[in-house]
Amino acid sequence: MVQKWEKFISKNPLKNILNKIIIDISNNNLDEYYIKKLSWYENYYRIRKWNIRIVFIKEENVNKIVAVDTRWNIYRWLK
């Protein structure tokens, strides 16, 4: 089953850059990114790339992508 955020990436002209970020999140290779903790959710973090936000859950050794969308729409996914 294809996630909504996967459809968003496939239609986006920056899909190569976004796919690299997704792979880095999956491999827990987050040193080169500025990561911000979302204050109203526990273990939720985001990475910003231009006007696109990537929200993920950071656990002990597994990171799970929750949403990828523009800054105007991203927080609707988290409600």
N, CA, C and O atoms as a Maestro MAE file, in Angstrom:
{
 s_m_m2io_version
 :::
 2.0.0
}

f_m_ct {
 s_m_title
 :::
 protein
 m_atom[316] {
  # First column is atom index #
  i_m_mmod_type
  r_m_x_coord
  r_m_y_coord
  r_m_z_coord
  i_m_residue_number
  s_m_chain_name
  s_m_pdb_residue_name
  s_m_pdb_atom_name
  i_m_atomic_number
  :::
  1 25 0.830 -1.183 0.000 1 A "MET " " N  " 7
  2 3 0.000 0.000 0.000 1 A "MET " " CA " 6
  3 2 0.875 1.248 0.000 1 A "MET " " C  " 6
  4 15 1.805 1.359 0.800 1 A "MET " " O  " 8
  5 25 0.584 2.166 -0.878 2 A "VAL " " N  " 7
  6 3 1.363 3.392 -1.008 2 A "VAL " " CA " 6
  7 2 0.838 4.424 -0.015 2 A "VAL " " C  " 6
  8 15 -0.361 4.693 0.058 2 A "VAL " " O  " 8
  9 25 1.767 4.992 0.744 3 A "GLN " " N  " 7
  10 3 1.426 6.035 1.708 3 A "GLN " " CA " 6
  11 2 1.172 7.352 0.979 3 A "GLN " " C  " 6
  12 15 1.641 7.536 -0.144 3 A "GLN " " O  " 8
  13 25 0.440 8.260 1.600 4 A "LYS " " N  " 7
  14 3 0.172 9.566 1.001 4 A "LYS " " CA " 6
  15 2 1.465 10.331 0.753 4 A "LYS " " C  " 6
  16 15 1.608 10.998 -0.272 4 A "LYS " " O  " 8
  17 25 2.400 10.237 1.681 5 A "TRP " " N  " 7
  18 3 3.644 10.976 1.517 5 A "TRP " " CA " 6
  19 2 4.472 10.427 0.359 5 A "TRP " " C  " 6
  20 15 5.236 11.173 -0.252 5 A "TRP " " O  " 8
  21 25 4.338 9.145 0.046 6 A "GLU " " N  " 7
  22 3 5.055 8.583 -1.103 6 A "GLU " " CA " 6
  23 2 4.502 9.135 -2.414 6 A "GLU " " C  " 6
  24 15 5.260 9.368 -3.355 6 A "GLU " " O  " 8
  25 25 3.190 9.344 -2.485 7 A "LYS " " N  " 7
  26 3 2.591 9.970 -3.661 7 A "LYS " " CA " 6
  27 2 3.083 11.411 -3.800 7 A "LYS " " C  " 6
  28 15 3.389 11.866 -4.902 7 A "LYS " " O  " 8
  29 25 3.156 12.120 -2.679 8 A "PHE " " N  " 7
  30 3 3.616 13.505 -2.699 8 A "PHE " " CA " 6
  31 2 5.035 13.583 -3.256 8 A "PHE " " C  " 6
  32 15 5.333 14.448 -4.081 8 A "PHE " " O  " 8
  33 25 5.902 12.690 -2.812 9 A "ILE " " N  " 7
  34 3 7.288 12.697 -3.282 9 A "ILE " " CA " 6
  35 2 7.363 12.351 -4.762 9 A "ILE " " C  " 6
  36 15 8.126 12.975 -5.500 9 A "ILE " " O  " 8
  37 25 6.595 11.379 -5.207 10 A "SER " " N  " 7
  38 3 6.675 10.956 -6.606 10 A "SER " " CA " 6
  39 2 6.234 12.062 -7.571 10 A "SER " " C  " 6
  40 15 6.678 12.084 -8.719 10 A "SER " " O  " 8
  41 25 5.377 12.967 -7.130 11 A "LYS " " N  " 7
  42 3 4.903 14.060 -7.987 11 A "LYS " " CA " 6
  43 2 5.735 15.324 -7.839 11 A "LYS " " C  " 6
  44 15 5.560 16.266 -8.612 11 A "LYS " " O  " 8
  45 25 6.622 15.364 -6.877 12 A "ASN " " N  " 7
  46 3 7.382 16.567 -6.578 12 A "ASN " " CA " 6
  47 2 8.631 16.646 -7.454 12 A "ASN " " C  " 6
  48 15 9.295 15.629 -7.655 12 A "ASN " " O  " 8
  49 25 8.971 17.837 -7.985 13 A "PRO " " N  " 7
  50 3 10.185 17.967 -8.798 13 A "PRO " " CA " 6
  51 2 11.483 17.770 -7.999 13 A "PRO " " C  " 6
  52 15 12.543 17.567 -8.591 13 A "PRO " " O  " 8
  53 25 11.410 17.829 -6.684 14 A "LEU " " N  " 7
  54 3 12.589 17.630 -5.829 14 A "LEU " " CA " 6
  55 2 12.683 16.199 -5.317 14 A "LEU " " C  " 6
  56 15 13.302 15.957 -4.280 14 A "LEU " " O  " 8
  57 25 12.079 15.247 -6.025 15 A "LYS " " N  " 7
  58 3 11.983 13.887 -5.501 15 A "LYS " " CA " 6
  59 2 13.336 13.233 -5.249 15 A "LYS " " C  " 6
  60 15 13.448 12.416 -4.336 15 A "LYS " " O  " 8
  61 25 14.366 13.562 -6.024 16 A "ASN " " N  " 7
  62 3 15.684 12.965 -5.789 16 A "ASN " " CA " 6
  63 2 16.255 13.404 -4.436 16 A "ASN " " C  " 6
  64 15 16.810 12.594 -3.694 16 A "ASN " " O  " 8
  65 25 16.114 14.677 -4.130 17 A "ILE " " N  " 7
  66 3 16.608 15.201 -2.854 17 A "ILE " " CA " 6
  67 2 15.787 14.638 -1.699 17 A "ILE " " C  " 6
  68 15 16.343 14.250 -0.671 17 A "ILE " " O  " 8
  69 25 14.471 14.594 -1.866 18 A "LEU " " N  " 7
  70 3 13.602 14.081 -0.803 18 A "LEU " " CA " 6
  71 2 13.844 12.587 -0.568 18 A "LEU " " C  " 6
  72 15 13.825 12.131 0.575 18 A "LEU " " O  " 8
  73 25 14.067 11.835 -1.626 19 A "ASN " " N  " 7
  74 3 14.364 10.406 -1.464 19 A "ASN " " CA " 6
  75 2 15.668 10.192 -0.710 19 A "ASN " " C  " 6
  76 15 15.774 9.266 0.095 19 A "ASN " " O  " 8
  77 25 16.665 11.042 -0.962 20 A "LYS " " N  " 7
  78 3 17.929 10.940 -0.221 20 A "LYS " " CA " 6
  79 2 17.703 11.193 1.270 20 A "LYS " " C  " 6
  80 15 18.264 10.495 2.116 20 A "LYS " " O  " 8
  81 25 16.883 12.189 1.585 21 A "ILE " " N  " 7
  82 3 16.591 12.490 2.983 21 A "ILE " " CA " 6
  83 2 15.850 11.324 3.635 21 A "ILE " " C  " 6
  84 15 16.146 10.963 4.774 21 A "ILE " " O  " 8
  85 25 14.895 10.737 2.927 22 A "ILE " " N  " 7
  86 3 14.141 9.590 3.447 22 A "ILE " " CA " 6
  87 2 15.076 8.418 3.722 22 A "ILE " " C  " 6
  88 15 14.949 7.752 4.749 22 A "ILE " " O  " 8
  89 25 16.002 8.164 2.821 23 A "ILE " " N  " 7
  90 3 16.967 7.074 3.016 23 A "ILE " " CA " 6
  91 2 17.855 7.359 4.219 23 A "ILE " " C  " 6
  92 15 18.136 6.464 5.016 23 A "ILE " " O  " 8
  93 25 18.300 8.616 4.348 24 A "ASP " " N  " 7
  94 3 19.137 8.979 5.500 24 A "ASP " " CA " 6
  95 2 18.378 8.832 6.814 24 A "ASP " " C  " 6
  96 15 18.954 8.410 7.816 24 A "ASP " " O  " 8
  97 25 17.100 9.173 6.820 25 A "ILE " " N  " 7
  98 3 16.294 8.989 8.031 25 A "ILE " " CA " 6
  99 2 16.168 7.508 8.350 25 A "ILE " " C  " 6
  100 15 16.298 7.111 9.508 25 A "ILE " " O  " 8
  101 25 15.920 6.696 7.347 26 A "SER " " N  " 7
  102 3 15.776 5.249 7.563 26 A "SER " " CA " 6
  103 2 17.062 4.616 8.075 26 A "SER " " C  " 6
  104 15 17.027 3.694 8.889 26 A "SER " " O  " 8
  105 25 18.200 5.116 7.594 27 A "ASN " " N  " 7
  106 3 19.496 4.574 8.006 27 A "ASN " " CA " 6
  107 2 20.051 5.245 9.256 27 A "ASN " " C  " 6
  108 15 21.165 4.944 9.685 27 A "ASN " " O  " 8
  109 25 19.277 6.152 9.839 28 A "ASN " " N  " 7
  110 3 19.679 6.880 11.046 28 A "ASN " " CA " 6
  111 2 20.954 7.695 10.824 28 A "ASN " " C  " 6
  112 15 21.775 7.840 11.730 28 A "ASN " " O  " 8
  113 25 21.107 8.218 9.625 29 A "ASN " " N  " 7
  114 3 22.249 9.051 9.255 29 A "ASN " " CA " 6
  115 2 21.786 10.513 9.242 29 A "ASN " " C  " 6
  116 15 21.573 11.088 8.174 29 A "ASN " " O  " 8
  117 25 21.634 11.103 10.411 30 A "LEU " " N  " 7
  118 3 20.998 12.414 10.549 30 A "LEU " " CA " 6
  119 2 21.964 13.532 10.903 30 A "LEU " " C  " 6
  120 15 21.528 14.625 11.265 30 A "LEU " " O  " 8
  121 25 23.251 13.290 10.811 31 A "ASP " " N  " 7
  122 3 24.243 14.277 11.232 31 A "ASP " " CA " 6
  123 2 24.228 15.550 10.392 31 A "ASP " " C  " 6
  124 15 24.509 16.627 10.918 31 A "ASP " " O  " 8
  125 25 23.914 15.459 9.118 32 A "GLU " " N  " 7
  126 3 23.995 16.625 8.236 32 A "GLU " " CA " 6
  127 2 22.719 17.460 8.200 32 A "GLU " " C  " 6
  128 15 22.659 18.453 7.475 32 A "GLU " " O  " 8
  129 25 21.708 17.083 8.960 33 A "TYR " " N  " 7
  130 3 20.422 17.778 8.928 33 A "TYR " " CA " 6
  131 2 20.158 18.496 10.247 33 A "TYR " " C  " 6
  132 15 20.594 18.067 11.316 33 A "TYR " " O  " 8
  133 25 19.432 19.599 10.134 34 A "TYR " " N  " 7
  134 3 18.955 20.285 11.326 34 A "TYR " " CA " 6
  135 2 17.599 19.674 11.673 34 A "TYR " " C  " 6
  136 15 16.639 19.788 10.911 34 A "TYR " " O  " 8
  137 25 17.537 19.036 12.812 35 A "ILE " " N  " 7
  138 3 16.330 18.330 13.236 35 A "ILE " " CA " 6
  139 2 15.708 19.107 14.387 35 A "ILE " " C  " 6
  140 15 16.390 19.511 15.329 35 A "ILE " " O  " 8
  141 25 14.404 19.305 14.290 36 A "LYS " " N  " 7
  142 3 13.688 20.007 15.347 36 A "LYS " " CA " 6
  143 2 12.626 19.088 15.929 36 A "LYS " " C  " 6
  144 15 11.886 18.434 15.195 36 A "LYS " " O  " 8
  145 25 12.559 19.044 17.260 37 A "LYS " " N  " 7
  146 3 11.546 18.236 17.937 37 A "LYS " " CA " 6
  147 2 10.221 18.988 17.908 37 A "LYS " " C  " 6
  148 15 10.178 20.191 18.169 37 A "LYS " " O  " 8
  149 25 9.144 18.278 17.592 38 A "LEU " " N  " 7
  150 3 7.819 18.888 17.626 38 A "LEU " " CA " 6
  151 2 7.350 18.913 19.073 38 A "LEU " " C  " 6
  152 15 7.295 17.876 19.734 38 A "LEU " " O  " 8
  153 25 7.022 20.074 19.548 39 A "SER " " N  " 7
  154 3 6.790 20.251 20.978 39 A "SER " " CA " 6
  155 2 5.512 19.591 21.487 39 A "SER " " C  " 6
  156 15 5.440 19.236 22.663 39 A "SER " " O  " 8
  157 25 4.525 19.422 20.653 40 A "TRP " " N  " 7
  158 3 3.255 18.873 21.142 40 A "TRP " " CA " 6
  159 2 3.127 17.369 20.943 40 A "TRP " " C  " 6
  160 15 2.101 16.790 21.299 40 A "TRP " " O  " 8
  161 25 4.148 16.724 20.383 41 A "TYR " " N  " 7
  162 3 4.148 15.270 20.214 41 A "TYR " " CA " 6
  163 2 5.430 14.697 20.797 41 A "TYR " " C  " 6
  164 15 6.501 15.289 20.665 41 A "TYR " " O  " 8
  165 25 5.315 13.563 21.432 42 A "GLU " " N  " 7
  166 3 6.497 12.919 21.988 42 A "GLU " " CA " 6
  167 2 7.155 12.064 20.912 42 A "GLU " " C  " 6
  168 15 6.469 11.314 20.216 42 A "GLU " " O  " 8
  169 25 8.458 12.164 20.767 43 A "ASN " " N  " 7
  170 3 9.270 11.418 19.799 43 A "ASN " " CA " 6
  171 2 9.025 11.805 18.351 43 A "ASN " " C  " 6
  172 15 9.466 11.083 17.457 43 A "ASN " " O  " 8
  173 25 8.343 12.909 18.078 44 A "TYR " " N  " 7
  174 3 8.139 13.374 16.707 44 A "TYR " " CA " 6
  175 2 9.156 14.469 16.406 44 A "TYR " " C  " 6
  176 15 9.363 15.381 17.206 44 A "TYR " " O  " 8
  177 25 9.787 14.363 15.235 45 A "TYR " " N  " 7
  178 3 10.790 15.330 14.807 45 A "TYR " " CA " 6
  179 2 10.508 15.725 13.371 45 A "TYR " " C  " 6
  180 15 9.767 15.046 12.659 45 A "TYR " " O  " 8
  181 25 11.114 16.843 12.950 46 A "ARG " " N  " 7
  182 3 10.944 17.251 11.562 46 A "ARG " " CA " 6
  183 2 12.263 17.737 10.994 46 A "ARG " " C  " 6
  184 15 13.127 18.256 11.701 46 A "ARG " " O  " 8
  185 25 12.383 17.549 9.691 47 A "ILE " " N  " 7
  186 3 13.483 18.099 8.909 47 A "ILE " " CA " 6
  187 2 12.860 19.028 7.884 47 A "ILE " " C  " 6
  188 15 11.856 18.685 7.259 47 A "ILE " " O  " 8
  189 25 13.440 20.182 7.710 48 A "ARG " " N  " 7
  190 3 12.924 21.167 6.764 48 A "ARG " " CA " 6
  191 2 13.860 21.244 5.569 48 A "ARG " " C  " 6
  192 15 15.076 21.346 5.729 48 A "ARG " " O  " 8
  193 25 13.292 21.194 4.377 49 A "LYS " " N  " 7
  194 3 14.046 21.403 3.141 49 A "LYS " " CA " 6
  195 2 13.230 22.349 2.287 49 A "LYS " " C  " 6
  196 15 12.197 21.958 1.744 49 A "LYS " " O  " 8
  197 25 13.677 23.592 2.159 50 A "TRP " " N  " 7
  198 3 12.932 24.674 1.517 50 A "TRP " " CA " 6
  199 2 11.559 24.803 2.161 50 A "TRP " " C  " 6
  200 15 11.487 25.029 3.369 50 A "TRP " " O  " 8
  201 25 10.484 24.673 1.428 51 A "ASN " " N  " 7
  202 3 9.161 24.798 2.047 51 A "ASN " " CA " 6
  203 2 8.531 23.432 2.319 51 A "ASN " " C  " 6
  204 15 7.331 23.344 2.579 51 A "ASN " " O  " 8
  205 25 9.319 22.388 2.262 52 A "ILE " " N  " 7
  206 3 8.825 21.029 2.496 52 A "ILE " " CA " 6
  207 2 9.283 20.559 3.873 52 A "ILE " " C  " 6
  208 15 10.424 20.787 4.277 52 A "ILE " " O  " 8
  209 25 8.369 19.898 4.584 53 A "ARG " " N  " 7
  210 3 8.667 19.346 5.905 53 A "ARG " " CA " 6
  211 2 8.548 17.839 5.860 53 A "ARG " " C  " 6
  212 15 7.629 17.290 5.253 53 A "ARG " " O  " 8
  213 25 9.489 17.178 6.510 54 A "ILE " " N  " 7
  214 3 9.469 15.722 6.637 54 A "ILE " " CA " 6
  215 2 9.358 15.426 8.127 54 A "ILE " " C  " 6
  216 15 10.267 15.747 8.893 54 A "ILE " " O  " 8
  217 25 8.267 14.826 8.535 55 A "VAL " " N  " 7
  218 3 8.021 14.512 9.941 55 A "VAL " " CA " 6
  219 2 8.222 13.023 10.139 55 A "VAL " " C  " 6
  220 15 7.723 12.204 9.367 55 A "VAL " " O  " 8
  221 25 8.968 12.682 11.193 56 A "PHE " " N  " 7
  222 3 9.232 11.273 11.476 56 A "PHE " " CA " 6
  223 2 9.241 11.024 12.963 56 A "PHE " " C  " 6
  224 15 9.395 11.942 13.767 56 A "PHE " " O  " 8
  225 25 9.073 9.762 13.314 57 A "ILE " " N  " 7
  226 3 9.133 9.323 14.706 57 A "ILE " " CA " 6
  227 2 10.517 8.742 14.926 57 A "ILE " " C  " 6
  228 15 10.966 7.871 14.182 57 A "ILE " " O  " 8
  229 25 11.176 9.228 15.942 58 A "LYS " " N  " 7
  230 3 12.524 8.775 16.265 58 A "LYS " " CA " 6
  231 2 12.442 7.856 17.474 58 A "LYS " " C  " 6
  232 15 12.089 8.285 18.572 58 A "LYS " " O  " 8
  233 25 12.771 6.595 17.262 59 A "GLU " " N  " 7
  234 3 12.782 5.627 18.349 59 A "GLU " " CA " 6
  235 2 14.212 5.170 18.558 59 A "GLU " " C  " 6
  236 15 15.133 5.755 17.988 59 A "GLU " " O  " 8
  237 25 14.417 4.148 19.352 60 A "GLU " " N  " 7
  238 3 15.768 3.741 19.728 60 A "GLU " " CA " 6
  239 2 16.676 3.539 18.517 60 A "GLU " " C  " 6
  240 15 17.692 4.224 18.394 60 A "GLU " " O  " 8
  241 25 16.336 2.628 17.635 61 A "ASN " " N  " 7
  242 3 17.168 2.410 16.456 61 A "ASN " " CA " 6
  243 2 16.346 2.300 15.181 61 A "ASN " " C  " 6
  244 15 16.832 1.796 14.169 61 A "ASN " " O  " 8
  245 25 15.096 2.771 15.225 62 A "VAL " " N  " 7
  246 3 14.234 2.748 14.044 62 A "VAL " " CA " 6
  247 2 13.543 4.102 13.921 62 A "VAL " " C  " 6
  248 15 12.948 4.600 14.876 62 A "VAL " " O  " 8
  249 25 13.633 4.685 12.737 63 A "ASN " " N  " 7
  250 3 12.930 5.928 12.456 63 A "ASN " " CA " 6
  251 2 11.833 5.621 11.453 63 A "ASN " " C  " 6
  252 15 12.062 4.912 10.473 63 A "ASN " " O  " 8
  253 25 10.642 6.154 11.694 64 A "LYS " " N  " 7
  254 3 9.499 5.903 10.822 64 A "LYS " " CA " 6
  255 2 8.977 7.232 10.280 64 A "LYS " " C  " 6
  256 15 8.695 8.156 11.043 64 A "LYS " " O  " 8
  257 25 8.852 7.320 8.963 65 A "ILE " " N  " 7
  258 3 8.328 8.515 8.327 65 A "ILE " " CA " 6
  259 2 6.827 8.598 8.591 65 A "ILE " " C  " 6
  260 15 6.103 7.618 8.410 65 A "ILE " " O  " 8
  261 25 6.369 9.760 9.017 66 A "VAL " " N  " 7
  262 3 4.950 9.972 9.298 66 A "VAL " " CA " 6
  263 2 4.302 10.765 8.175 66 A "VAL " " C  " 6
  264 15 3.228 10.399 7.698 66 A "VAL " " O  " 8
  265 25 4.945 11.855 7.743 67 A "ALA " " N  " 7
  266 3 4.350 12.719 6.733 67 A "ALA " " CA " 6
  267 2 5.424 13.510 6.004 67 A "ALA " " C  " 6
  268 15 6.466 13.847 6.566 67 A "ALA " " O  " 8
  269 25 5.141 13.799 4.730 68 A "VAL " " N  " 7
  270 3 5.980 14.680 3.921 68 A "VAL " " CA " 6
  271 2 5.019 15.572 3.140 68 A "VAL " " C  " 6
  272 15 4.179 15.088 2.381 68 A "VAL " " O  " 8
  273 25 5.156 16.874 3.337 69 A "ASP " " N  " 7
  274 3 4.269 17.800 2.629 69 A "ASP " " CA " 6
  275 2 4.825 19.212 2.761 69 A "ASP " " C  " 6
  276 15 5.865 19.422 3.385 69 A "ASP " " O  " 8
  277 25 4.130 20.171 2.174 70 A "THR " " N  " 7
  278 3 4.547 21.561 2.274 70 A "THR " " CA " 6
  279 2 4.278 22.087 3.679 70 A "THR " " C  " 6
  280 15 3.533 21.485 4.453 70 A "THR " " O  " 8
  281 25 4.881 23.188 3.984 71 A "ARG " " N  " 7
  282 3 4.729 23.725 5.341 71 A "ARG " " CA " 6
  283 2 3.312 24.149 5.644 71 A "ARG " " C  " 6
  284 15 2.938 24.245 6.812 71 A "ARG " " O  " 8
  285 25 2.505 24.407 4.611 72 A "TRP " " N  " 7
  286 3 1.125 24.822 4.821 72 A "TRP " " CA " 6
  287 2 0.215 23.640 5.132 72 A "TRP " " C  " 6
  288 15 -0.812 23.811 5.790 72 A "TRP " " O  " 8
  289 25 0.570 22.464 4.677 73 A "ASN " " N  " 7
  290 3 -0.313 21.303 4.811 73 A "ASN " " CA " 6
  291 2 0.181 20.232 5.786 73 A "ASN " " C  " 6
  292 15 -0.592 19.348 6.157 73 A "ASN " " O  " 8
  293 25 1.403 20.285 6.195 74 A "ILE " " N  " 7
  294 3 2.005 19.171 6.939 74 A "ILE " " CA " 6
  295 2 1.307 18.906 8.254 74 A "ILE " " C  " 6
  296 15 1.138 17.743 8.620 74 A "ILE " " O  " 8
  297 25 0.904 19.902 8.964 75 A "TYR " " N  " 7
  298 3 0.370 19.682 10.310 75 A "TYR " " CA " 6
  299 2 -1.068 19.191 10.299 75 A "TYR " " C  " 6
  300 15 -1.581 18.769 11.336 75 A "TYR " " O  " 8
  301 25 -1.733 19.237 9.140 76 A "ARG " " N  " 7
  302 3 -3.046 18.611 9.006 76 A "ARG " " CA " 6
  303 2 -2.949 17.088 9.110 76 A "ARG " " C  " 6
  304 15 -3.870 16.430 9.594 76 A "ARG " " O  " 8
  305 25 -1.834 16.545 8.654 77 A "TRP " " N  " 7
  306 3 -1.617 15.090 8.661 77 A "TRP " " CA " 6
  307 2 -1.451 14.566 10.086 77 A "TRP " " C  " 6
  308 15 -1.711 13.394 10.357 77 A "TRP " " O  " 8
  309 25 -1.027 15.425 10.976 78 A "LEU " " N  " 7
  310 3 -0.692 14.989 12.321 78 A "LEU " " CA " 6
  311 2 -1.850 15.089 13.298 78 A "LEU " " C  " 6
  312 15 -1.697 14.730 14.466 78 A "LEU " " O  " 8
  313 25 -2.997 15.566 12.854 79 A "LYS " " N  " 7
  314 3 -4.147 15.707 13.756 79 A "LYS " " CA " 6
  315 2 -4.815 14.381 13.998 79 A "LYS " " C  " 6
  316 15 -5.801 14.312 14.732 79 A "LYS " " O  " 8
  :::
 }
 m_bond[315] {
  # First column is bond index #
  i_m_from
  i_m_to
  i_m_order
  :::
  1 1 2 1
  2 2 3 1
  3 3 4 2
  4 3 5 1
  5 5 6 1
  6 6 7 1
  7 7 8 2
  8 7 9 1
  9 9 10 1
  10 10 11 1
  11 11 12 2
  12 11 13 1
  13 13 14 1
  14 14 15 1
  15 15 16 2
  16 15 17 1
  17 17 18 1
  18 18 19 1
  19 19 20 2
  20 19 21 1
  21 21 22 1
  22 22 23 1
  23 23 24 2
  24 23 25 1
  25 25 26 1
  26 26 27 1
  27 27 28 2
  28 27 29 1
  29 29 30 1
  30 30 31 1
  31 31 32 2
  32 31 33 1
  33 33 34 1
  34 34 35 1
  35 35 36 2
  36 35 37 1
  37 37 38 1
  38 38 39 1
  39 39 40 2
  40 39 41 1
  41 41 42 1
  42 42 43 1
  43 43 44 2
  44 43 45 1
  45 45 46 1
  46 46 47 1
  47 47 48 2
  48 47 49 1
  49 49 50 1
  50 50 51 1
  51 51 52 2
  52 51 53 1
  53 53 54 1
  54 54 55 1
  55 55 56 2
  56 55 57 1
  57 57 58 1
  58 58 59 1
  59 59 60 2
  60 59 61 1
  61 61 62 1
  62 62 63 1
  63 63 64 2
  64 63 65 1
  65 65 66 1
  66 66 67 1
  67 67 68 2
  68 67 69 1
  69 69 70 1
  70 70 71 1
  71 71 72 2
  72 71 73 1
  73 73 74 1
  74 74 75 1
  75 75 76 2
  76 75 77 1
  77 77 78 1
  78 78 79 1
  79 79 80 2
  80 79 81 1
  81 81 82 1
  82 82 83 1
  83 83 84 2
  84 83 85 1
  85 85 86 1
  86 86 87 1
  87 87 88 2
  88 87 89 1
  89 89 90 1
  90 90 91 1
  91 91 92 2
  92 91 93 1
  93 93 94 1
  94 94 95 1
  95 95 96 2
  96 95 97 1
  97 97 98 1
  98 98 99 1
  99 99 100 2
  100 99 101 1
  101 101 102 1
  102 102 103 1
  103 103 104 2
  104 103 105 1
  105 105 106 1
  106 106 107 1
  107 107 108 2
  108 107 109 1
  109 109 110 1
  110 110 111 1
  111 111 112 2
  112 111 113 1
  113 113 114 1
  114 114 115 1
  115 115 116 2
  116 115 117 1
  117 117 118 1
  118 118 119 1
  119 119 120 2
  120 119 121 1
  121 121 122 1
  122 122 123 1
  123 123 124 2
  124 123 125 1
  125 125 126 1
  126 126 127 1
  127 127 128 2
  128 127 129 1
  129 129 130 1
  130 130 131 1
  131 131 132 2
  132 131 133 1
  133 133 134 1
  134 134 135 1
  135 135 136 2
  136 135 137 1
  137 137 138 1
  138 138 139 1
  139 139 140 2
  140 139 141 1
  141 141 142 1
  142 142 143 1
  143 143 144 2
  144 143 145 1
  145 145 146 1
  146 146 147 1
  147 147 148 2
  148 147 149 1
  149 149 150 1
  150 150 151 1
  151 151 152 2
  152 151 153 1
  153 153 154 1
  154 154 155 1
  155 155 156 2
  156 155 157 1
  157 157 158 1
  158 158 159 1
  159 159 160 2
  160 159 161 1
  161 161 162 1
  162 162 163 1
  163 163 164 2
  164 163 165 1
  165 165 166 1
  166 166 167 1
  167 167 168 2
  168 167 169 1
  169 169 170 1
  170 170 171 1
  171 171 172 2
  172 171 173 1
  173 173 174 1
  174 174 175 1
  175 175 176 2
  176 175 177 1
  177 177 178 1
  178 178 179 1
  179 179 180 2
  180 179 181 1
  181 181 182 1
  182 182 183 1
  183 183 184 2
  184 183 185 1
  185 185 186 1
  186 186 187 1
  187 187 188 2
  188 187 189 1
  189 189 190 1
  190 190 191 1
  191 191 192 2
  192 191 193 1
  193 193 194 1
  194 194 195 1
  195 195 196 2
  196 195 197 1
  197 197 198 1
  198 198 199 1
  199 199 200 2
  200 199 201 1
  201 201 202 1
  202 202 203 1
  203 203 204 2
  204 203 205 1
  205 205 206 1
  206 206 207 1
  207 207 208 2
  208 207 209 1
  209 209 210 1
  210 210 211 1
  211 211 212 2
  212 211 213 1
  213 213 214 1
  214 214 215 1
  215 215 216 2
  216 215 217 1
  217 217 218 1
  218 218 219 1
  219 219 220 2
  220 219 221 1
  221 221 222 1
  222 222 223 1
  223 223 224 2
  224 223 225 1
  225 225 226 1
  226 226 227 1
  227 227 228 2
  228 227 229 1
  229 229 230 1
  230 230 231 1
  231 231 232 2
  232 231 233 1
  233 233 234 1
  234 234 235 1
  235 235 236 2
  236 235 237 1
  237 237 238 1
  238 238 239 1
  239 239 240 2
  240 239 241 1
  241 241 242 1
  242 242 243 1
  243 243 244 2
  244 243 245 1
  245 245 246 1
  246 246 247 1
  247 247 248 2
  248 247 249 1
  249 249 250 1
  250 250 251 1
  251 251 252 2
  252 251 253 1
  253 253 254 1
  254 254 255 1
  255 255 256 2
  256 255 257 1
  257 257 258 1
  258 258 259 1
  259 259 260 2
  260 259 261 1
  261 261 262 1
  262 262 263 1
  263 263 264 2
  264 263 265 1
  265 265 266 1
  266 266 267 1
  267 267 268 2
  268 267 269 1
  269 269 270 1
  270 270 271 1
  271 271 272 2
  272 271 273 1
  273 273 274 1
  274 274 275 1
  275 275 276 2
  276 275 277 1
  277 277 278 1
  278 278 279 1
  279 279 280 2
  280 279 281 1
  281 281 282 1
  282 282 283 1
  283 283 284 2
  284 283 285 1
  285 285 286 1
  286 286 287 1
  287 287 288 2
  288 287 289 1
  289 289 290 1
  290 290 291 1
  291 291 292 2
  292 291 293 1
  293 293 294 1
  294 294 295 1
  295 295 296 2
  296 295 297 1
  297 297 298 1
  298 298 299 1
  299 299 300 2
  300 299 301 1
  301 301 302 1
  302 302 303 1
  303 303 304 2
  304 303 305 1
  305 305 306 1
  306 306 307 1
  307 307 308 2
  308 307 309 1
  309 309 310 1
  310 310 311 1
  311 311 312 2
  312 311 313 1
  313 313 314 1
  314 314 315 1
  315 315 316 2
  :::
 }
}
